[in-house]
Amino acid sequence: ITSPVAFDILPLKLHAFSKSTPTGLDCVGWKRRVSAPVITDGALDKTALTDDVGSEEDLYEEFRSSNHRYGHPGGGGEQLAINELISDGSVVYAEALWDHVTMDDQELGFKAGDVIEVMDATNKEWWWGRILDSEGWFPASFVRLRVNQDEPMEDYPLKVEGGKEDDSRRFGMGQTTKDQMRTNVINEIISTERDYIKHLKDICEGYIKQCRKRADMFTEEQLKIIFGNIEDIYRCQKKFVKALEKKFNKDHPHLSEVGSCFLEYQTEFQIYSEYCNNHPNACMELSRLTKVNKYVYFFEACRLLQKMIDISLDGFLLTPVQKICKYPLQLAELLKYTNPQHRDFKDVEAALNAMKNVARLINERKRRLENIDKIAQWQSSIEDWEGEDVLVRSSELIYSGELAKISHPQAKSQQRMFFLFDHQLVCCKKDLLRRDILYYKSRINMDDMEILDVEDGKDKDFNISVKNAFKLHCRDTEEVHLFCAKKPEQKQRWLKAFENERRQVQLDQETGFSITEVQKKQAMLNASKQHHAGKPKAVTRPYYDFLMRQKHPTLPTTLPQQQVFMLAEPKRKPSNFWQNISRLTPFRK
């Protein structure tokens, strides 16, 4: 992903739903009119439902017979609208969100920021498009429809020597001025915020409110898993949209100063982190429930009674994840059409950086929570483990490698594998024959330690000559640990790792990052089950399958693969030592 703010879950194109008909293009989305009874302020009124559309079962059968697969995010309105525009002779442009690298001649490759002319959107997952003289298929999820469809293709973006945009051609006769472009972006921000508020209200009142009335079907714990903290997000967004509307200049939208609103709410937007982290659990719980028909009927009835568009619940619940990802994209476009002399320029510039940081923070927290399962699996593979679990105090593996540890009083040197986590350094011993097996030996509390660089030569404390050495000194007990690396560069990597460990601990304190006891216990329980199974357990796919249903047939090859563990040793030349010695004597563990 070339954009630093792109979240791990790729955005669905239905970011917001306008009040126009499917034939009216509204920059980012369309709304289909659904005829359904008005929701009442009581339990689900089955009589109201059956009067208009028959029984829940009849409703579901009609729903299923309309070629709509439950769980799919789209009902076809978007493709219909785009294709109607194309068939009418209109040119529809989309902007690439990510690089699409392909080796297939029939696929269209592009880079993030490229503008693609959409020529066919009949297929939900793959569209046919053109860039200059190249045509081909491309994933619909990798693009978003351009806000300014009236902006000339040749001016998007127009570059001159030096890499800066040239606005001179934007002010010709019949062409849209920069102020008009800014008006379009401002209108999009305001309208999508209003639609998003309506969307959140529909979820809270159309689903959560009705679910709470059915204690026979849902527990509070289940509702917490499915909906997360979306009610907190709803309250936050209501305040945010009020702040935006106060800054919105209805008569001259391009003069609106909205940057300060994003700066004011950047801290509150961090509540999206909890929602995004819980989202995979919500998908798995929904996947489990919707295997039972009564839940399918119930969720569909809730949607129709609330007059929500033809998207299933898991598609609706993806919207907050998409929304927090879309803010940096909107602000980047707003900044592009804001003159440096504009009163809002500095605030928009600062707001863009702030929202990028929010997205990075959410990404980082999500990655950290995903890591705890891997850490738990690592611990379960260590033999003779003693003491508390690693997850009690740590959630990140900073660095690992082999070092020689020098111990008092005989200054005995021992080769050990060390794993540096936040707050602690774990020491393990390799099995004599099977080098992939590790035995737990000890651990060091890094919160009490200071790092001392040791020069090559004779060490006074241990009275031995050392090379590539460093010490860990305990401030409270004056205990000293001496370590030696094989090469100078290995020593420097360890010293840098210790700095990173302290920086990570400080950052976690500043941002308030923590892992709940429930998450820790669940991770260890999962790891224990896999360990007792005797072989790695197959990865469950509900969450992956859910993402595939959200129009993600493929992932870009530029996705950064974040390596969490670097446990493999450097490759060594094959040795015949053990092979030769085994011929001479029976050697058993």
Disulfide bonds with the S-S distance in Angstrom:
none
